[in-house]
Each structure stands twice: as C-alpha cells, then as structure tokens.
Amino acid sequence: MCSVTPPSAQNHRLARACAELEPPFAVLDLDAFTENAAALARRAGGKTIRLASKSLRCRALLERLLADAASPFRGVLALTVREALWLADHGVRDVVVGYPSVDCGALREVATRVASGPPESGITVMVDAVEHLDLLESRDGPVSVCLDADAGLWLLGGRVRVGPRRSPLHTPAQAAALAAEVSRRRGVTLVGMMAYEGQIAGVGDRPSGRPVRGIAIRAMQAASRRELRARRQRLVAAVEGVAGPLRFVNAGGTGSLESSAAEPWVTEVTAGSGLYAPALFDDYTRFRPRPAAFYALPVVRRPGPGVVTALGGGYVASGPAGADRLPRPWWPSGLRLDPQEGAGETQTPLRGAVADTLRIGDHVWMRHAKAGELCERFRTLHLVAGERVVDEVPTYRGEGECFL
C-alpha cells in the first residue's frame, strides 16, 4: 500500500484532463514537475544541477529545463555514449557519460567529432581504469574524460562496503595514479571528477513498516556523509595536484543534494528522479517531492467483491527484487496489489473496498517505483497543466531509441 496519501485535488484534476484518453497512457503533471524543479534548485543551494537523463528519458523535457536561462539546470549526465551522441545531434551540449563504455564504434565517433568539429565535442567520457584509456587513445581528439571515484562507505578496513559497486578508485592515491596516467596518454584530457554517493542519494531512510531499519539507515548515512566529505576533498586535491584545476567536480543525486552541494570543492550536483517523484521517494524524510509522473490502466474485469482487474501494468523497477520495486496503486485511494499476483504483464488485480465503486472501463492510476524506467513502457507522455492536456511529447522509445 502506498505510504503517501494521494492529494484528491491533484488527482481529480488529472482525471478530468485525461478523461477522453484511451488507457494505458502515461501522464506528467506539469504543475508538480515545475514545483519539483524549483524544490531541487532550492536544495542545491546555488550549485549547478546536471540533469540525469536516465531519470527522464524524454528529450522534450530535458530541453525544456535546459532552455531556462534562469534555472540552475546545466548539462546532462547520460547513460551511454550513443545516447550522448544522439543528444548532441539534437543540440544538447555539455553531456557527461555517467558510466564507462567499451563501445568502440561510439568512442571512435566521439574522437572523430572532436578532431573534425569545434574545439570540443561537448561530450565527456567516464573512466576509472587504464583499460578505458586504452580504448580512447588515438591520433584523434583530445577526448575529454571524467574520472569516476568510489563514494562508498568502507568499514572494518574495507571488509564491509556500503554503496554501489562502481569505481575501483577509492583512495586519493588511486585517483591520482589514474590522473597521472591520463596525462601521459595522447588523445585524452582530464576535465572532471565524479563521485556518486548512492548509499545516501538512492536509499530511502524511512522504509514503510520497518522503523528499526530506518534508524540503521539514517545512522549509516550520517556516518557516510562525514567520511565522504573529508575523503572527497582529498580526492579532488590529489587529482588536481596531478592534472591541474578541473572543469567540474560532480556529486550526489536527488536524495543527497543538500549534503553534496554543501561541499565547497563540489562544483555541480546531479538530479533527475526528483522531477518525476516516483514511489521510492515516499520513503525519504529529508525532502518530499510532489508526485508528477503516472500511468493509467483500464479496469477490464470484476472477479468478485473487493477486487477489480486492470489490463497489463506489470512495470517492475530495476534493483534488488522486492515489494518496493513494484508499481504502487495511486488513485482511487485505497487500492492495493494482490499479494498473490502483484503487478502482471497481462493483468494487475487490485483489491480494496473502493474496488466495488469501480466499473469496467474506469481508469486506475499507478506510480512506477523509479523514474525514467516508466518511459521505456510508453511512446509518449501526456503533459497536463491545470485541467488540460497541453502537449503530447515522445519518450526515448517514442523517438525509436533504446540505448540500454
């Protein structure tokens, strides 16, 4: 059951706006989206916010945010090199690829564009190993690279590690050694450093129905913030001691904007999911974004008292398998997934007393557990402002793209 009570005014407004649409369809509440963007800006405390494209997966919305000269949104953190190339082809500039790549064809294309085009391609490639540099070294370039450092919390001398298993570069000495290797290579230039604290940004500190676990998570995150603040300062100093001043130092995510932005050596933070406010953000105490992204399913069956069945809807989020990765019934309030079936590829039974008020053909509104993954299921997003659908924009899927 959803741990946040749906605001009836918002949902009645969206229902009226979308009453004539044929489900299933996906909706973005522009009023909530705009409010969330302003909240992210406040939480970033004046720091630049780089948009995480994997959390939006809609070029029209990326461009909408980047076009506002008064906002702090500058640049994109992309998922793959091919996505970065595609965005650059559509005029998006300053794209950092958030993950190392072994796509040789795409990397060659980046190098070719640098060599034959403007002084810089606007694309920065992520590295954290010598092997990544081997793939980039060429007569073309120089390709801009960003060094990815591990932001995880290591306990008991590294025997216990908390956080995403990302970069092998944990210590300042390790980061400086790779920075020195970059300086010796032809065709690459080190311009930035990134360190993503997923154990803070991506973990809710108030898991529903698990108060003891919430206490443990908050203690872990407090310890991690203290450790990382000191270590990230040393990481930046060590890398800049070898490579000179970096163009940017990137940190954080929607769940850690305040603490990441508060570090003086961090020049920019990353956010994206907080714009859509998916269901996993219901489990955070530090902030409360307004749910903005939804999808609607049609009721096609009434199997019995207290239950209706919706067509499709089994859009399960990535991550460790568990109930928190399932979509959450949102509106009408009081619906819940059937524990025997969950959310299914062909049908999603929904239980609760309110089910008896629904008729075949009615809409039920759902929220995905994560953000951009919803756009992999729909070709378009219907943009609602007030009580009107004001636009329908393609997702990456709608533009025929599937980058990963």
N, C-alpha and C positions, 0 to 999 in steps of 0.2 A: 504494500500500500504506500502511496506517495506520502512523504513526510512533510510536504508543504501544502497548505490549503489553497486550492485554486481560487483566485480572485474572480468572483462571479461577474463583475462589471466587464473585465477584460474578456472573459470567455463568451459572454452574451454578445459583446461587440464583434468578436471574431466570428461567432456563429452566424450573426446576421450578415456580415460581409461576405461569407463564403457559402451562404445557403444554396446558391444555384450551382456550385461546383460539384462535379461528379467525383466521389471518392474512389480510390485513395488519392489524396493530394497532400502536398507539403505547403506549409504557411510560415511566413516570417512576419511577426508583428513589428512594424517599423517603429511604432511608438516605444515599445520596450527595447528594441535594438538601439535606438538613439539614446535612450536613458542609460542603457548599459555602457555605451561608448563613453558617455560623459562620466560615469562612475569609474571606469578604467582610467580615464585621464586624471581624475582626482587622486586615485590611489597611486598612480605613477609619480606623483609629486613633481611634475615638471620635466621628467625624463621622457625621451623619445620612446614611442611604443612601436616595435616592429610587429607586423601582422603575421600570425601563424596561419598560412593558407590552408593547411590540412584541417584546421578547425572551421573554415568557412566553405571551401571548395565551391566557390561561386565568384567568378571574375567580376561580375557587375557590382557585387558588394565590396570586394577589395578595392575596386576603382572608386566607388562611392566614398569610402573612407579616406583613401589617399588623395582624393581631389580637394579635400577640405584643408585649405592652407592654414586655417586657424587651429586645427586639431593637432595632437601630438603624434598621430599615426604617420610613420615614415618608413618606407621599405617593407619588404616581405621576407618571411622565413618560409622557404618552400620545402617540399618533401623530397623531391628528386631533381636531378639535373635536367631531365627532359621537361619537367614542369617549369623549371626556371627559364629554359629556352622558350617555351611556349608563352609564358607570361611576358618575357622580353619582346617577343614578336608582336605582342599586343600593346606595347608601350609602357609596360610596368618596369620601373627602374629600381636599382639597388635591391637585388634579390640575393639573399644568402641561402645556400642549400644547407638544410639543417642536419643532414646525415652524409657520411662518406659514401662515395659512389665508385663502383667498378664498371660502370657503363662506358666502355672505351669510346664508342662512337659519339656519345653525347659529350664526353670530356674533350674529344678532338674538336667538336663543333664549338665549344666554348673558347678553346685556344685559337681556332681559326677566326672567330669573330673579333677577338682581342687584336690579333695581328693585322686584320684587314679593315677593321672598322675604327670607331672613335678610340680615344686613348684608353678607355676601359669599357668592358662589355656591360658593366652593371651587374654581373653575376660573380658571386664569391663562392668558392667550393670548400667544403668542410674536409679537414684531415685530422687524423690522430695517430698515424703510423707512417713509417718510412715507405711501406708498400703503396700508400696512397700517393706519395710524391713520385714514386716510380712511374705511375700511370699518367702523371701530369707533365713530367719533364720532357721538353721538346724544344725545337727551334722557334716555335710559335710562342705567343704570349706577350708579356708575362701574365699568367693566370693568377688572379687574386685568390688567396686561400685564407681560411679561418681555422685556427687551432681549437679543437674541442677538448676541454679539460673535464675530468670527472668531478662532479659536485656532490657525490655521495658521502654519507657519514660512515667512517670506518671505526669500529670498536675492537677492543682487545687485540691491538696490534694488526688490525686488518683481517682477523679471523672471522669477524662478523661485519658484513657490509649491508648498509641500508640505502636503498635508492636504485634507480635504473642502472642496468648493466650496460654502460655506454663506453666512454673513453677509457683506455688503459693509462692515461696520463693523470695521475692523482697528485703527485708532489710537484713543487716548484722546479726541482731539479729535472724531473722527467719532462716537464713542459719546456723548460729552457733548452734541453738537449734537442728536442724536435724543432724548436725555433731555430737553433743553430744549423740544423740540417737543411731547413728550408733556405736559409741564407746562402748555403753552398750550392744549391740547385739552380740550374738555368731554366728560365721559363716560369718560375713561380715567385710570388711576392706575398709575404705575410702581412695582412692588413687588419686582422681582428682575432679576438678570442671569445669563446663561448663556454659557459658552464651552466648547465640546466639542473636545478635542484628539484627533480621530480618527486622526491620524498616529502617535499613541502608543498610545491605548486600543484601536484597531481593527486594528493591524498587528502580526502575529507577528514576533518578532525572531530566530527560528531556523527559517527555511523549510527544509523537508526536502530534503536533497540539494543545497543551494545555500549553502555556508558563506561564500563571499565576499559574497554578497548579504546574509547575516545580519550580517556585520561592518559593512557600509554602513548597514543599517537601525539597528543599535544606536548608531552614531555620529550618525546623523540625529536619533534620538530623544533622545539626551543633549543635543545642541545645542538641540533644540526645547524640552525641559524648562527649560533655563536661560533661554532667551529668553522663554518664555511666563510663567514665574514673575514676572519683573520687569515684563513688559507687563501681565499681568492685575492686578497690584497697582495700576498706574497707571490701568487701565481702571476698576476699582472706585472709586478715589479720584475720578476725573473725573466719573463718573456720580453718585456720592453728593454731590459738590460742587454739583451742579445739583438733584438730586431729593431729597437728604436720605438718611438711612440706609435701606438696602434690607432687605426682609424676608429675602431669601435670595440667596446667590451660589452658583450651581450649576456644577459642573465634572466632567470626567472620565467614565470608563466602566470596565467591568470590567478592562480592560487597563492602566489608569493610576491605580488607586485610591490607591496609596501616595503617588505624587508629587502628585496633585491634592489629596488630603486634607492633605498637609503644608503647604500654603499657608495662613497664618493668616486671610487675607481670604476664603477659600472656606468657606462655612458648611455645604454639603452636596455629596455626590457622587452620581452615578447609576450603577446597576448592574442587570443583569438576566441577560445571557447567561451569566455565570459560575455561575448557579444550575443551568442545564442542562448546561454544559460541552460545547458542540458541538465538532466535529472541528477547526475552525480554531484552537481554543485549544491544540491539541497543539504548535503552533509557537511557543509563548511560553517564555522562560526565567525570567521574573520570578515566575511562580506556576504551579501545576499543579492545577487543579480536577479533581474526580473525575467522569468521565462519568456523567451521570444520565438523559439522555433518549435513547431508542432507538426504532426501529421494526423490526418483524419481517415478513419476506416468506416466502411458501411456495415451496419447491422444486417446480416443476411439470414439468421436463424434465431429461434427462441426455443431452445431444447427443453425448457421446463421453468418452474418458478425460480426466481432469483438468479437467472443466468441468460445472457444473450451471447451470440457468436458473431464475431466480426470476421470479414474476409481478409486473409493474409495478416500482415503486421508483425511477423517474427523477425524483427530487425534487432539482432543481438549485438551489443557493442564488443569491441576487442578488449583484451586484458584477461586476467585470471577468471576462469569460468565461475559464475556465481550469480545469485539473485540480483545483485546490484548492477549486473550487465544487461539485464532485461529492460525493455521499454516499460514506461510507467503509464497506466491509465490516468488521464488528467481531467477529462470532462465528459459527461457529467460526473460530479464529485461523488465518491463513494464506491466506484467500481474498483475491482481488483482482479489480478490474473488468477486463473485457476491453477493451484499448485501442481495438479496432475498433468497439465498440458503446457503451462507457461504461455509464451508468445510463439505462434507457429507459422511455418511457411505458408500453409494453406488456410488456417483458421486460428483465431485467438478467442477462446471463450473468456467472458468477463462476468464476474459474479458480484453480487451485492443487491440490497433491497431496491436500489434505484434502477436495476436492470428491468424490473417489472413495469417501469414507466416508459421504456423504450419500445419503439415499433420497428418492424422490418423496414429498412430504408433509411433509418435515422443515422446520424453521424456520431461516432465516438472519437474523442480527441486523445492523442497519445503524445508522450515526450520520449525521445531517444535518450539513452543513458549518457552518450557522449555527444560531441558537437558535429563536426563535419561529416562523420560517417553517415548521417542521415541522408546527405546529398548523393551518396552512392546508390540510393534506392529510388531517387526521383530525378526526372529530367528537368523539372522546373521548380522554382519557388514562387508562390503567390505572395506578393508584398501587400500587406494591409496597413493602411493609415486611417485612423479613426474607424469608421464603419464601412470603408470602401476598399476593394481590391484595386490598387492604383497601378500595379505593374505585374508582369509575369516574366521572370528572368531565368535564363538557363543555368543549371549547375554545371560542374565539370562534365558530368555524364551527359547532360543535355547538349553540350558542345562536342560530344563524341570523344571525350578524353577519359582515359583511365590510367593514371600514372603509376599506381601501385595497388 
